[in-house]
Amino acid sequence: MRMSLFIITSVLLLLGCRETKEQVTSEVKLDKVWTLLDFVKSDSINPILEPVISQVFKCPISESEVLWEAKNVLNPSAIVKDDKVYLIYRAQDSAMTSRLGLAISEDGLHFKKQPTPIFYPDNDSMKEYEWKGGVEDPRIVESEDGTYILTYTSYDGRTARLCLASSKDLINWTKHGLVLGEGKYKNTWSKAGAIVSKLVGNKIVATKINGKYWMYFGDTNLFMAFSDDLIHWKVAENEENQQMISVLHPRKGYFDSRLVEPGPFALIREDGILLIYNGSNAANFNDSELPRFTYAAGQALFDKEKPYKLIDRTTTHFIYPDKEYEKIGEVNEVCFVEGLIYFKGKWFLYYGTADSKIAVAVRD
């Protein structure tokens, strides 16, 4: 098999087929020491969060009481605070409007939900972007001064836009608007902001590289933005055509043949910047061992000094739907990873299942 791949690679080199060369040579490199693998799903307690109809919230826009998580709970982020795990999760009501809820845990496994959402569409400057679809898919890190930085997706029913908010206590939030700004990218479909960070004790702290903060984002290809202050961001563009620079692409024949989208924050490690990402399997030219449109997660490694430079990438997923609650739901065949913490000497990975519930996997 290895000899066959070598012959194929040689032929493709002669033909100048660069993309396929990268796929084939990556496949023969089996030892990827930089990965964060060996997560074990906590089957005895999964799913750890499910929707309930007892949570009532008075919507400030409709001025009516809504069962704000009656339909689905999904796609959580997480952070450690005061030796507890704070899980910020997306919840949908029966009209499919999304708000962000909070659940707290002493052990990272068993959570107590707060009765009302902590982040939601309101009569504020972001209403035109957040209503009526809502606020979706949080990702959270800390700044050096302890401020919590939240990237999220606003959805007005037509366009998803990557947005940012900050907080000192995870309860009271300041919305800072569109990450891509009010200029030419204002109406560009954008989401899933994963800020480059490092592990400091049990905290995930946003960290500058060569004087700038960096963020991966996107949900077809992955792009980048950079910032001086974590609040105001500029899209990384190609100087020649003034277009966004794509740094990670879908691959024909693989689990991520349809799209790629960041998972949690991007983590600076010894070998480079580790980005756990979600991939979707295309309708054709795909991974034939997975159902079409399956969401599974892989990992990529970027250069620590040049975060836009891809060094390596796994050839297969490390987590995929194989449980009933992951395979059947609002959207079938989904494991969507979005929360990662280091807590009590272990890594906890939180993910949405079938766009309906939330589960956890643990790595010692």
C-alpha positions in Angstrom: 0.0 0.0 0.0 2.8 2.4 0.9 4.7 1.6 -2.3 1.5 2.2 -4.4 1.0 5.6 -2.7 4.6 6.5 -3.4 4.2 5.7 -7.1 0.9 7.7 -7.3 2.6 10.6 -5.6 5.5 10.6 -8.0 3.1 10.6 -11.0 1.1 13.5 -9.5 4.2 15.5 -8.9 5.1 15.1 -12.5 1.6 16.3 -13.5 1.8 19.2 -11.0 -1.2 18.2 -9.1 -0.4 19.9 -5.8 -3.6 19.3 -3.8 -3.7 15.5 -4.4 0.1 15.3 -3.5 -0.6 16.8 -0.1 -3.4 14.3 0.5 -1.4 11.3 -0.4 1.8 12.2 1.4 -0.2 13.1 4.4 -1.8 9.7 4.4 1.5 7.8 4.6 2.5 9.8 7.6 0.9 7.8 10.3 2.7 9.0 13.4 1.2 12.3 14.3 2.6 13.0 17.8 1.1 16.5 17.9 -2.5 15.4 18.1 -4.8 15.4 21.1 -6.5 12.1 20.8 -7.8 9.2 23.0 -10.9 10.9 24.1 -13.5 8.5 25.5 -17.2 9.2 25.3 -18.8 9.2 28.8 -21.4 6.7 27.7 -22.8 6.1 31.2 -24.0 9.7 31.5 -24.3 11.0 27.9 -26.1 13.0 26.8 -25.3 15.3 29.7 -27.8 18.0 28.6 -31.2 17.7 27.0 -33.9 20.2 26.1 -36.6 20.8 28.7 -39.9 22.7 28.6 -39.7 24.0 32.2 -37.3 26.8 31.4 -39.3 30.1 30.9 -38.0 33.4 29.7 -39.7 36.7 28.8 -38.3 37.7 25.5 -37.6 41.5 25.5 -38.3 41.8 21.7 -41.6 39.8 21.5 -42.5 40.8 25.1 -43.9 37.3 25.5 -42.9 34.3 27.7 -41.1 31.6 25.7 -39.9 28.1 26.5 -36.5 29.1 25.5 -34.9 25.6 25.3 -37.9 23.5 24.6 -36.7 22.4 21.1 -33.0 21.6 21.2 -29.8 22.2 23.2 -26.5 21.9 21.2 -23.0 23.2 20.4 -21.6 24.2 23.8 -18.4 26.1 24.7 -16.9 25.7 28.2 -14.5 27.5 30.5 -13.1 26.9 34.0 -13.9 29.5 36.7 -13.6 29.3 40.5 -12.7 25.5 40.1 -16.0 24.8 38.4 -16.9 24.2 34.7 -19.2 26.8 33.1 -20.8 25.4 30.0 -22.3 28.0 27.7 -24.7 26.3 25.2 -27.0 27.1 22.4 -30.7 26.5 23.0 -33.6 26.7 20.6 -37.3 27.4 21.4 -40.2 26.0 19.3 -39.8 28.8 16.8 -36.1 27.8 16.4 -34.8 31.1 17.8 -31.5 30.5 19.5 -30.3 31.9 22.8 -27.3 31.0 25.0 -27.8 29.2 28.3 -25.4 28.5 31.2 -24.9 25.3 33.1 -22.4 24.8 36.0 -20.6 21.7 37.2 -18.3 20.7 40.0 -16.9 17.7 38.1 -17.2 18.5 34.4 -19.8 15.8 34.0 -23.0 16.6 35.9 -24.4 20.1 35.3 -27.0 22.3 36.8 -28.7 24.7 34.3 -29.4 28.3 35.1 -33.1 29.1 34.7 -32.8 31.9 32.1 -30.5 32.5 29.2 -27.4 34.6 29.8 -27.1 35.9 26.2 -29.9 36.6 23.7 -31.4 38.9 21.1 -32.5 42.2 22.7 -33.7 45.7 21.7 -30.1 46.8 21.1 -27.7 47.7 18.3 -27.4 44.1 17.3 -31.1 43.4 16.9 -31.1 43.7 13.1 -28.5 40.9 13.0 -29.8 38.6 15.8 -33.5 38.6 15.3 -35.3 36.4 14.7 -32.8 33.6 14.2 -31.0 34.4 17.3 -27.5 33.9 18.7 -25.6 30.7 18.1 -22.6 28.5 18.6 -20.4 30.2 21.3 -16.7 29.9 21.7 -15.0 31.4 24.7 -11.5 32.3 26.0 -10.0 34.6 28.6 -7.9 37.7 28.0 -4.7 38.3 30.0 -6.7 40.5 32.4 -9.4 38.0 33.1 -12.0 39.3 30.7 -14.0 36.7 29.0 -14.1 37.0 25.2 -17.0 35.3 23.4 -17.3 34.8 19.7 -20.8 33.8 18.5 -22.9 33.7 15.4 -25.8 36.1 14.9 -28.5 35.0 12.5 -31.2 37.2 11.1 -33.0 34.4 9.2 -31.0 35.0 6.1 -27.3 35.6 6.8 -25.0 34.2 9.6 -22.5 36.8 10.8 -19.5 36.3 13.2 -19.8 38.5 16.2 -18.0 39.2 19.5 -18.9 40.0 23.1 -17.1 40.4 26.4 -17.8 39.9 30.1 -16.2 40.0 33.5 -18.6 37.5 35.1 -20.1 35.3 32.4 -23.5 36.8 33.2 -23.4 40.4 32.1 -22.2 40.9 28.5 -21.2 43.8 26.3 -21.8 43.2 22.6 -19.0 44.5 20.3 -20.6 43.9 16.9 -19.5 42.2 13.8 -16.0 40.7 13.8 -15.7 41.3 10.0 -16.8 44.9 10.4 -19.3 47.1 8.6 -17.3 47.3 5.3 -17.3 45.0 2.4 -17.6 41.8 4.5 -20.7 43.0 6.4 -23.1 40.7 4.5 -20.6 37.9 4.1 -21.8 34.6 5.6 -19.3 34.0 8.5 -19.2 32.1 11.7 -17.2 30.0 14.2 -14.4 32.2 15.6 -11.6 30.2 17.2 -9.1 32.5 18.9 -5.5 31.3 19.3 -4.8 30.7 23.0 -2.6 28.9 25.4 -3.2 26.8 28.5 -2.2 28.7 31.7 -2.9 26.5 34.7 -6.5 25.5 33.9 -7.3 28.7 32.0 -7.4 29.1 28.3 -5.8 32.5 27.7 -5.8 34.4 24.3 -2.2 34.9 23.3 -0.4 37.2 20.8 1.8 35.9 18.1 4.3 38.5 16.8 2.3 41.2 18.4 -1.2 40.2 17.2 -4.1 38.1 18.4 -5.3 35.6 15.7 -8.6 33.9 15.0 -9.6 31.1 12.6 -13.2 31.3 11.3 -15.4 30.0 8.5 -17.7 27.1 7.8 -16.8 26.0 4.2 -13.1 27.0 4.0 -11.3 28.4 7.0 -10.1 32.0 7.0 -8.2 34.2 9.5 -8.5 37.6 11.2 -6.1 39.4 13.5 -6.4 42.0 16.3 -4.4 44.3 18.6 -6.9 44.2 21.5 -9.3 41.1 21.0 -12.2 43.5 20.3 -11.4 45.0 16.9 -10.5 42.6 14.2 -9.1 42.8 10.6 -9.6 40.1 8.0 -6.3 38.6 6.7 -6.4 39.3 3.0 -4.3 38.5 -0.1 -2.6 41.7 -1.1 -3.0 41.0 -4.8 -6.8 40.6 -5.0 -7.9 41.9 -1.5 -9.8 38.7 -0.8 -9.8 36.6 2.4 -7.0 34.1 2.7 -8.2 30.5 3.0 -5.9 28.4 5.3 -7.8 25.1 5.5 -9.9 23.4 2.8 -12.3 20.5 2.4 -10.7 17.4 0.8 -12.3 15.1 -1.7 -12.5 11.5 -0.5 -12.2 12.4 3.2 -14.6 12.9 6.1 -14.2 16.6 5.6 -15.0 16.6 1.9 -18.0 18.9 2.1 -16.8 21.6 4.6 -14.5 22.5 7.4 -15.4 24.6 10.5 -13.4 25.4 13.7 -14.2 23.5 16.8 -13.0 25.1 20.1 -10.3 27.8 20.5 -7.0 27.1 18.7 -4.4 25.8 21.2 -0.7 26.7 21.2 1.4 23.6 21.9 5.0 22.6 21.6 4.7 21.4 18.0 2.5 24.3 16.8 -1.0 25.6 16.9 -3.5 22.7 17.3 -6.9 23.4 15.7 -9.6 20.8 16.4 -12.1 21.3 13.6 -15.5 19.9 12.4 -15.8 18.4 9.0 -18.8 17.4 7.0 -18.9 14.5 4.5 -20.0 15.4 1.0 -22.8 13.8 -1.1 -20.2 12.4 -3.5 -16.4 12.2 -3.8 -16.5 11.6 0.0 -15.6 9.1 2.7 -17.7 6.2 1.7 -17.5 4.7 5.2 -19.6 7.5 6.6 -23.2 8.5 5.7 -23.5 11.6 3.5 -23.4 14.9 5.4 -22.0 13.3 8.6 -20.4 15.8 10.9 -17.2 14.4 12.5 -14.1 16.1 13.9 -10.4 16.1 12.9 -7.3 18.0 13.9 -4.9 20.3 12.1 -1.5 21.8 13.1 -0.4 25.3 12.1 3.0 27.0 12.6 3.5 28.8 15.9 5.1 31.8 14.3 3.0 31.9 11.1 -0.5 30.8 12.2 -1.7 30.9 8.6 0.8 28.2 7.6 -0.6 24.6 7.7 2.0 22.1 8.8 0.0 18.8 9.1 -3.5 17.4 9.3 -5.1 14.2 10.3 -6.4 11.9 7.6 -9.4 10.7 9.5 -11.8 11.8 12.2 -11.1 11.2 15.9 -14.8 11.5 17.0 -17.9 10.7 14.9 -21.5 9.7 15.4 -21.9 6.1 16.5 -24.6 6.5 19.3 -28.3 6.7 18.7 -28.5 10.3 20.2 -25.7 11.3 17.8 -27.2 9.7 14.7 -30.9 10.7 15.1 -32.2 14.2 16.0 -32.9 17.6 14.5 -30.1 16.9 12.1 -29.0 13.3 11.8 -25.4 12.0 12.0 -23.8 14.9 13.9 -21.0 15.2 16.4 -20.1 18.9 16.5 -17.2 19.7 18.8 -17.1 23.2 20.3 -16.0 23.1 23.9 -12.6 22.1 25.3 -11.2 22.5 28.9 -8.4 21.2 31.0 -9.9 20.4 34.4 -8.6 18.4 37.4 -5.8 16.9 35.3 -8.0 15.8 32.4 -9.2 17.2 29.0 -13.0 17.4 28.6 -14.4 17.8 25.1 -18.0 18.9 24.8 -20.0 18.5 21.7 -23.5 18.8 20.2 -25.2 15.6 19.1 -27.6 15.5 16.1 -28.2 19.2 16.8 -30.5 18.1 19.6 -28.5 17.3 22.8 -25.0 17.7 24.4 -22.4 15.1 25.2 -18.9 14.9 26.7 -15.8 12.9 26.0 -12.8 12.8 28.4 -9.0 12.3 27.9 -6.8 11.4 30.9 
